[in-house]
Amino acid sequence: MSASLTTSHTPPVPARRRLLRRRPQADDAAWLARADRLASQRAELHYMHDLLEDAATVVALGWVQHGWFAVLDERGHQTTLTAQSIRLADDRPLVGACLVGAVVHAAGGPSQVHTQLLQRTLDLTWHTLHGNPRQPVRWCPGPEVRAAHLRDLTRWNDTPGRSATQVTALLRAAQGTVATQRSLLDAR
């Protein structure tokens, strides 16, 4: 007795047809949007790194406590400006800045105070000082939280015994936090 085996056989899909298959367009749009967000975040982190470098340079040139900026007045005398008078820093030569003032100056000055890059750089600096630099930064805290973080950074800068070297070290550590945040992005 001989048995004949019959099998149903589905012909293989040619390799070329497999390559031409596409995901639905909605998936493509979501993927592209995600890729765009990641590229934007990487670029922002790059700019933050450079901004922190520039802020460290400002502190190295002159550091102040109990004010945001030290400027020369029209007679050449040094004047310290507080948060209430920082707009005067736009028109006068800068000779020093506190931690926050250095970041503000590096970002383009008082007119840039409300920009996302400046706000997020201060968020990252606060996170470096008070958070876990290996954890993601909370990029969009509410206005009250951001204001509290700003007060914390200012208070830390103005602590008796603080030095320009410590402020520069914090700015360098914040650059390290930028690198960590890039790694966390790449891991996604």
PyRosetta script that sets phi, psi and omega in degrees:
from pyrosetta import init, pose_from_sequence

init()
pose = pose_from_sequence("MSASLTTSHTPPVPARRRLLRRRPQADDAAWLARADRLASQRAELHYMHDLLEDAATVVALGWVQHGWFAVLDERGHQTTLTAQSIRLADDRPLVGACLVGAVVHAAGGPSQVHTQLLQRTLDLTWHTLHGNPRQPVRWCPGPEVRAAHLRDLTRWNDTPGRSATQVTALLRAAQGTVATQRSLLDAR")
pose.set_psi(1, 122.7)
pose.set_omega(1, -179.7)
pose.set_phi(2, -110.5)
pose.set_psi(2, 135.1)
pose.set_omega(2, -179.8)
pose.set_phi(3, -108.2)
pose.set_psi(3, 137.7)
pose.set_omega(3, 177.5)
pose.set_phi(4, -103.4)
pose.set_psi(4, 131.2)
pose.set_omega(4, 179.6)
pose.set_phi(5, -92.2)
pose.set_psi(5, 129.3)
pose.set_omega(5, 174.2)
pose.set_phi(6, -120.2)
pose.set_psi(6, 133.6)
pose.set_omega(6, 177.8)
pose.set_phi(7, -128.2)
pose.set_psi(7, 146.9)
pose.set_omega(7, 174.0)
pose.set_phi(8, -86.8)
pose.set_psi(8, 134.4)
pose.set_omega(8, -176.0)
pose.set_phi(9, -126.6)
pose.set_psi(9, 124.5)
pose.set_omega(9, 176.1)
pose.set_phi(10, -95.2)
pose.set_psi(10, 123.3)
pose.set_omega(10, -179.3)
pose.set_phi(11, -63.3)
pose.set_psi(11, 143.9)
pose.set_omega(11, -179.3)
pose.set_phi(12, -66.0)
pose.set_psi(12, 148.3)
pose.set_omega(12, 176.6)
pose.set_phi(13, -76.0)
pose.set_psi(13, 125.0)
pose.set_omega(13, 179.6)
pose.set_phi(14, -55.0)
pose.set_psi(14, 145.4)
pose.set_omega(14, -178.0)
pose.set_phi(15, -55.0)
pose.set_psi(15, -39.5)
pose.set_omega(15, -178.3)
pose.set_phi(16, -61.5)
pose.set_psi(16, -42.7)
pose.set_omega(16, 179.1)
pose.set_phi(17, -65.1)
pose.set_psi(17, -36.2)
pose.set_omega(17, 178.1)
pose.set_phi(18, -62.3)
pose.set_psi(18, -40.6)
pose.set_omega(18, -179.4)
pose.set_phi(19, -67.4)
pose.set_psi(19, -29.1)
pose.set_omega(19, -177.0)
pose.set_phi(20, -83.6)
pose.set_psi(20, -13.2)
pose.set_omega(20, 176.6)
pose.set_phi(21, -61.7)
pose.set_psi(21, 141.6)
pose.set_omega(21, -178.3)
pose.set_phi(22, -125.9)
pose.set_psi(22, 152.3)
pose.set_omega(22, 172.1)
pose.set_phi(23, -72.0)
pose.set_psi(23, 157.6)
pose.set_omega(23, 175.6)
pose.set_phi(24, -57.6)
pose.set_psi(24, 152.0)
pose.set_omega(24, -176.5)
pose.set_phi(25, -61.4)
pose.set_psi(25, -31.5)
pose.set_omega(25, 178.3)
pose.set_phi(26, -61.4)
pose.set_psi(26, -40.5)
pose.set_omega(26, 177.0)
pose.set_phi(27, -64.1)
pose.set_psi(27, -40.6)
pose.set_omega(27, 178.7)
pose.set_phi(28, -61.1)
pose.set_psi(28, -44.9)
pose.set_omega(28, -179.3)
pose.set_phi(29, -63.2)
pose.set_psi(29, -42.2)
pose.set_omega(29, 179.2)
pose.set_phi(30, -65.2)
pose.set_psi(30, -42.8)
pose.set_omega(30, 179.9)
pose.set_phi(31, -63.4)
pose.set_psi(31, -44.3)
pose.set_omega(31, 179.7)
pose.set_phi(32, -65.2)
pose.set_psi(32, -39.5)
pose.set_omega(32, 178.7)
pose.set_phi(33, -63.3)
pose.set_psi(33, -42.5)
pose.set_omega(33, 178.4)
pose.set_phi(34, -64.2)
pose.set_psi(34, -44.0)
pose.set_omega(34, 178.6)
pose.set_phi(35, -62.1)
pose.set_psi(35, -39.5)
pose.set_omega(35, 177.4)
pose.set_phi(36, -62.2)
pose.set_psi(36, -46.4)
pose.set_omega(36, 179.5)
pose.set_phi(37, -60.3)
pose.set_psi(37, -44.7)
pose.set_omega(37, -179.0)
pose.set_phi(38, -64.6)
pose.set_psi(38, -41.7)
pose.set_omega(38, 178.6)
pose.set_phi(39, -63.7)
pose.set_psi(39, -40.8)
pose.set_omega(39, 178.8)
pose.set_phi(40, -64.2)
pose.set_psi(40, -42.9)
pose.set_omega(40, 179.8)
pose.set_phi(41, -66.1)
pose.set_psi(41, -40.1)
pose.set_omega(41, 176.9)
pose.set_phi(42, -61.7)
pose.set_psi(42, -43.6)
pose.set_omega(42, 179.5)
pose.set_phi(43, -62.7)
pose.set_psi(43, -43.3)
pose.set_omega(43, 179.9)
pose.set_phi(44, -62.0)
pose.set_psi(44, -41.3)
pose.set_omega(44, 177.8)
pose.set_phi(45, -63.3)
pose.set_psi(45, -37.1)
pose.set_omega(45, 176.9)
pose.set_phi(46, -61.3)
pose.set_psi(46, -47.1)
pose.set_omega(46, 179.6)
pose.set_phi(47, -64.5)
pose.set_psi(47, -36.7)
pose.set_omega(47, 177.4)
pose.set_phi(48, -62.0)
pose.set_psi(48, -43.3)
pose.set_omega(48, 179.5)
pose.set_phi(49, -57.4)
pose.set_psi(49, -47.2)
pose.set_omega(49, 179.8)
pose.set_phi(50, -65.5)
pose.set_psi(50, -40.3)
pose.set_omega(50, 179.2)
pose.set_phi(51, -62.0)
pose.set_psi(51, -43.1)
pose.set_omega(51, 178.9)
pose.set_phi(52, -65.2)
pose.set_psi(52, -35.8)
pose.set_omega(52, 175.6)
pose.set_phi(53, -62.0)
pose.set_psi(53, -46.8)
pose.set_omega(53, 179.2)
pose.set_phi(54, -64.0)
pose.set_psi(54, -38.1)
pose.set_omega(54, 178.5)
pose.set_phi(55, -64.4)
pose.set_psi(55, -39.3)
pose.set_omega(55, 177.3)
pose.set_phi(56, -62.9)
pose.set_psi(56, -36.5)
pose.set_omega(56, 177.2)
pose.set_phi(57, -65.3)
pose.set_psi(57, -41.1)
pose.set_omega(57, 178.4)
pose.set_phi(58, -61.2)
pose.set_psi(58, -45.6)
pose.set_omega(58, -179.8)
pose.set_phi(59, -63.7)
pose.set_psi(59, -38.3)
pose.set_omega(59, 179.2)
pose.set_phi(60, -64.4)
pose.set_psi(60, -30.2)
pose.set_omega(60, 179.2)
pose.set_phi(61, -77.4)
pose.set_psi(61, -28.0)
pose.set_omega(61, -179.9)
pose.set_phi(62, 176.7)
pose.set_psi(62, 126.8)
pose.set_omega(62, -177.1)
pose.set_phi(63, -121.1)
pose.set_psi(63, 141.7)
pose.set_omega(63, 179.9)
pose.set_phi(64, -129.1)
pose.set_psi(64, 157.1)
pose.set_omega(64, 170.8)
pose.set_phi(65, -120.3)
pose.set_psi(65, 156.0)
pose.set_omega(65, 176.9)
pose.set_phi(66, 62.3)
pose.set_psi(66, 33.1)
pose.set_omega(66, 175.8)
pose.set_phi(67, -179.5)
pose.set_psi(67, 161.5)
pose.set_omega(67, -178.8)
pose.set_phi(68, -88.9)
pose.set_psi(68, -39.9)
pose.set_omega(68, -176.9)
pose.set_phi(69, -135.0)
pose.set_psi(69, 151.4)
pose.set_omega(69, 166.9)
pose.set_phi(70, -115.7)
pose.set_psi(70, 125.0)
pose.set_omega(70, -178.5)
pose.set_phi(71, -128.8)
pose.set_psi(71, 164.7)
pose.set_omega(71, 173.9)
pose.set_phi(72, -94.1)
pose.set_psi(72, 131.7)
pose.set_omega(72, 176.4)
pose.set_phi(73, -81.2)
pose.set_psi(73, -175.7)
pose.set_omega(73, -175.6)
pose.set_phi(74, -65.2)
pose.set_psi(74, -18.2)
pose.set_omega(74, 177.6)
pose.set_phi(75, -97.0)
pose.set_psi(75, 1.6)
pose.set_omega(75, 178.8)
pose.set_phi(76, 88.2)
pose.set_psi(76, 8.9)
pose.set_omega(76, 177.8)
pose.set_phi(77, -89.0)
pose.set_psi(77, 145.4)
pose.set_omega(77, 179.6)
pose.set_phi(78, -78.8)
pose.set_psi(78, 132.2)
pose.set_omega(78, 178.9)
pose.set_phi(79, -126.7)
pose.set_psi(79, 136.5)
pose.set_omega(79, 177.3)
pose.set_phi(80, -96.1)
pose.set_psi(80, 130.5)
pose.set_omega(80, -179.8)
pose.set_phi(81, -105.7)
pose.set_psi(81, 137.7)
pose.set_omega(81, 176.5)
pose.set_phi(82, -97.6)
pose.set_psi(82, -179.1)
pose.set_omega(82, -179.9)
pose.set_phi(83, -57.4)
pose.set_psi(83, -33.8)
pose.set_omega(83, -178.1)
pose.set_phi(84, -71.6)
pose.set_psi(84, -23.6)
pose.set_omega(84, -176.1)
pose.set_phi(85, -117.2)
pose.set_psi(85, 18.0)
pose.set_omega(85, -173.7)
pose.set_phi(86, -65.1)
pose.set_psi(86, -22.3)
pose.set_omega(86, 179.0)
pose.set_phi(87, -59.7)
pose.set_psi(87, -26.4)
pose.set_omega(87, 178.2)
pose.set_phi(88, -66.2)
pose.set_psi(88, -19.0)
pose.set_omega(88, -179.9)
pose.set_phi(89, -68.6)
pose.set_psi(89, -19.6)
pose.set_omega(89, -179.9)
pose.set_phi(90, -65.6)
pose.set_psi(90, -32.3)
pose.set_omega(90, -172.1)
pose.set_phi(91, -104.9)
pose.set_psi(91, 1.4)
pose.set_omega(91, -173.5)
pose.set_phi(92, -126.7)
pose.set_psi(92, 151.4)
pose.set_omega(92, 178.7)
pose.set_phi(93, -65.1)
pose.set_psi(93, 129.8)
pose.set_omega(93, 179.8)
pose.set_phi(94, -82.0)
pose.set_psi(94, 131.9)
pose.set_omega(94, 176.5)
pose.set_phi(95, -122.0)
pose.set_psi(95, -4.4)
pose.set_omega(95, 177.8)
pose.set_phi(96, -176.6)
pose.set_psi(96, 162.4)
pose.set_omega(96, 178.2)
pose.set_phi(97, -156.5)
pose.set_psi(97, 153.9)
pose.set_omega(97, 172.8)
pose.set_phi(98, -81.1)
pose.set_psi(98, -176.7)
pose.set_omega(98, 178.8)
pose.set_phi(99, -53.9)
pose.set_psi(99, -56.0)
pose.set_omega(99, -178.3)
pose.set_phi(100, -66.2)
pose.set_psi(100, -42.9)
pose.set_omega(100, 179.2)
pose.set_phi(101, -60.7)
pose.set_psi(101, -37.1)
pose.set_omega(101, 178.8)
pose.set_phi(102, -65.5)
pose.set_psi(102, -40.9)
pose.set_omega(102, 177.8)
pose.set_phi(103, -66.5)
pose.set_psi(103, -42.5)
pose.set_omega(103, 178.3)
pose.set_phi(104, -61.3)
pose.set_psi(104, -47.1)
pose.set_omega(104, -179.6)
pose.set_phi(105, -62.2)
pose.set_psi(105, -43.7)
pose.set_omega(105, -179.4)
pose.set_phi(106, -63.1)
pose.set_psi(106, -28.8)
pose.set_omega(106, -180.0)
pose.set_phi(107, -82.0)
pose.set_psi(107, -5.7)
pose.set_omega(107, 179.3)
pose.set_phi(108, 122.8)
pose.set_psi(108, 0.6)
pose.set_omega(108, 176.6)
pose.set_phi(109, 101.5)
pose.set_psi(109, -178.7)
pose.set_omega(109, -175.2)
pose.set_phi(110, -55.2)
pose.set_psi(110, -28.6)
pose.set_omega(110, -180.0)
pose.set_phi(111, -67.1)
pose.set_psi(111, -14.8)
pose.set_omega(111, -178.1)
pose.set_phi(112, -99.3)
pose.set_psi(112, 7.2)
pose.set_omega(112, -173.9)
pose.set_phi(113, -53.5)
pose.set_psi(113, -35.7)
pose.set_omega(113, -174.9)
pose.set_phi(114, -97.3)
pose.set_psi(114, 10.1)
pose.set_omega(114, -179.9)
pose.set_phi(115, -76.3)
pose.set_psi(115, 151.6)
pose.set_omega(115, -179.1)
pose.set_phi(116, -61.7)
pose.set_psi(116, -42.7)
pose.set_omega(116, -178.7)
pose.set_phi(117, -59.3)
pose.set_psi(117, -47.0)
pose.set_omega(117, -180.0)
pose.set_phi(118, -65.3)
pose.set_psi(118, -47.4)
pose.set_omega(118, -178.8)
pose.set_phi(119, -59.7)
pose.set_psi(119, -44.2)
pose.set_omega(119, -178.5)
pose.set_phi(120, -71.8)
pose.set_psi(120, -30.0)
pose.set_omega(120, 175.9)
pose.set_phi(121, -67.0)
pose.set_psi(121, -38.9)
pose.set_omega(121, 175.1)
pose.set_phi(122, -67.5)
pose.set_psi(122, -37.7)
pose.set_omega(122, 174.9)
pose.set_phi(123, -58.1)
pose.set_psi(123, -45.8)
pose.set_omega(123, -178.4)
pose.set_phi(124, -65.9)
pose.set_psi(124, -39.1)
pose.set_omega(124, 179.2)
pose.set_phi(125, -65.3)
pose.set_psi(125, -43.8)
pose.set_omega(125, 177.0)
pose.set_phi(126, -61.7)
pose.set_psi(126, -44.0)
pose.set_omega(126, 179.7)
pose.set_phi(127, -59.5)
pose.set_psi(127, -39.1)
pose.set_omega(127, 178.3)
pose.set_phi(128, -64.0)
pose.set_psi(128, -40.1)
pose.set_omega(128, -177.5)
pose.set_phi(129, -76.5)
pose.set_psi(129, -42.5)
pose.set_omega(129, -170.9)
pose.set_phi(130, -116.0)
pose.set_psi(130, -14.0)
pose.set_omega(130, -177.6)
pose.set_phi(131, -104.5)
pose.set_psi(131, -164.5)
pose.set_omega(131, 175.1)
pose.set_phi(132, -102.0)
pose.set_psi(132, 108.2)
pose.set_omega(132, -176.3)
pose.set_phi(133, -58.6)
pose.set_psi(133, -16.7)
pose.set_omega(133, 179.3)
pose.set_phi(134, -86.5)
pose.set_psi(134, -5.0)
pose.set_omega(134, 178.8)
pose.set_phi(135, -101.3)
pose.set_psi(135, 157.6)
pose.set_omega(135, 178.6)
pose.set_phi(136, -61.1)
pose.set_psi(136, 142.7)
pose.set_omega(136, 176.4)
pose.set_phi(137, -75.5)
pose.set_psi(137, 143.1)
pose.set_omega(137, 173.3)
pose.set_phi(138, -85.3)
pose.set_psi(138, 98.6)
pose.set_omega(138, -170.4)
pose.set_phi(139, -75.1)
pose.set_psi(139, -24.5)
pose.set_omega(139, -174.6)
pose.set_phi(140, -128.2)
pose.set_psi(140, 62.0)
pose.set_omega(140, 176.8)
pose.set_phi(141, -69.6)
pose.set_psi(141, 160.3)
pose.set_omega(141, 178.2)
pose.set_phi(142, -64.8)
pose.set_psi(142, 164.2)
pose.set_omega(142, -177.7)
pose.set_phi(143, -56.8)
pose.set_psi(143, -38.5)
pose.set_omega(143, -179.6)
pose.set_phi(144, -66.9)
pose.set_psi(144, -39.4)
pose.set_omega(144, 179.7)
pose.set_phi(145, -67.9)
pose.set_psi(145, -43.6)
pose.set_omega(145, 178.3)
pose.set_phi(146, -60.1)
pose.set_psi(146, -42.5)
pose.set_omega(146, 179.2)
pose.set_phi(147, -63.3)
pose.set_psi(147, -40.3)
pose.set_omega(147, 177.8)
pose.set_phi(148, -64.6)
pose.set_psi(148, -39.7)
pose.set_omega(148, 178.0)
pose.set_phi(149, -63.5)
pose.set_psi(149, -40.3)
pose.set_omega(149, 178.6)
pose.set_phi(150, -62.6)
pose.set_psi(150, -43.3)
pose.set_omega(150, 177.0)
pose.set_phi(151, -62.4)
pose.set_psi(151, -40.4)
pose.set_omega(151, 177.8)
pose.set_phi(152, -60.3)
pose.set_psi(152, -45.1)
pose.set_omega(152, 179.7)
pose.set_phi(153, -64.7)
pose.set_psi(153, -40.6)
pose.set_omega(153, 179.4)
pose.set_phi(154, -66.0)
pose.set_psi(154, -44.3)
pose.set_omega(154, 178.8)
pose.set_phi(155, -61.3)
pose.set_psi(155, -42.8)
pose.set_omega(155, 179.3)
pose.set_phi(156, -61.6)
pose.set_psi(156, -45.1)
pose.set_omega(156, 179.0)
pose.set_phi(157, -59.7)
pose.set_psi(157, -39.7)
pose.set_omega(157, -173.8)
pose.set_phi(158, -88.1)
pose.set_psi(158, 2.0)
pose.set_omega(158, 179.4)
pose.set_phi(159, -59.8)
pose.set_psi(159, 130.6)
pose.set_omega(159, 177.7)
pose.set_phi(160, -56.1)
pose.set_psi(160, 137.3)
pose.set_omega(160, -179.9)
pose.set_phi(161, 89.9)
pose.set_psi(161, -9.9)
pose.set_omega(161, 177.0)
pose.set_phi(162, -64.8)
pose.set_psi(162, 151.5)
pose.set_omega(162, 179.8)
pose.set_phi(163, -129.6)
pose.set_psi(163, 161.4)
pose.set_omega(163, 176.2)
pose.set_phi(164, -60.2)
pose.set_psi(164, -34.5)
pose.set_omega(164, 179.1)
pose.set_phi(165, -61.8)
pose.set_psi(165, -40.9)
pose.set_omega(165, 178.7)
pose.set_phi(166, -67.4)
pose.set_psi(166, -38.4)
pose.set_omega(166, 178.6)
pose.set_phi(167, -65.2)
pose.set_psi(167, -45.3)
pose.set_omega(167, 177.3)
pose.set_phi(168, -61.7)
pose.set_psi(168, -39.5)
pose.set_omega(168, 178.5)
pose.set_phi(169, -62.5)
pose.set_psi(169, -39.0)
pose.set_omega(169, 177.2)
pose.set_phi(170, -64.3)
pose.set_psi(170, -43.1)
pose.set_omega(170, 179.2)
pose.set_phi(171, -63.1)
pose.set_psi(171, -38.1)
pose.set_omega(171, 176.8)
pose.set_phi(172, -67.6)
pose.set_psi(172, -40.2)
pose.set_omega(172, 177.6)
pose.set_phi(173, -63.6)
pose.set_psi(173, -36.6)
pose.set_omega(173, 177.7)
pose.set_phi(174, -64.7)
pose.set_psi(174, -34.3)
pose.set_omega(174, 174.2)
pose.set_phi(175, -63.1)
pose.set_psi(175, -36.2)
pose.set_omega(175, 174.9)
pose.set_phi(176, -65.1)
pose.set_psi(176, -36.3)
pose.set_omega(176, 176.7)
pose.set_phi(177, -65.5)
pose.set_psi(177, -34.6)
pose.set_omega(177, 174.9)
pose.set_phi(178, -58.3)
pose.set_psi(178, -46.7)
pose.set_omega(178, -179.8)
pose.set_phi(179, -61.8)
pose.set_psi(179, -39.9)
pose.set_omega(179, 177.8)
pose.set_phi(180, -64.3)
pose.set_psi(180, -42.2)
pose.set_omega(180, 179.5)
pose.set_phi(181, -64.6)
pose.set_psi(181, -36.1)
pose.set_omega(181, 174.8)
pose.set_phi(182, -61.5)
pose.set_psi(182, -43.9)
pose.set_omega(182, 179.0)
pose.set_phi(183, -62.0)
pose.set_psi(183, -41.0)
pose.set_omega(183, 178.3)
pose.set_phi(184, -64.4)
pose.set_psi(184, -37.6)
pose.set_omega(184, 176.3)
pose.set_phi(185, -64.1)
pose.set_psi(185, -45.5)
pose.set_omega(185, -178.1)
pose.set_phi(186, -64.7)
pose.set_psi(186, -29.9)
pose.set_omega(186, 179.4)
pose.set_phi(187, -70.8)
pose.set_psi(187, -20.4)
pose.set_omega(187, 179.2)
pose.set_phi(188, -72.2)
pose.dump_pdb("model.pdb")
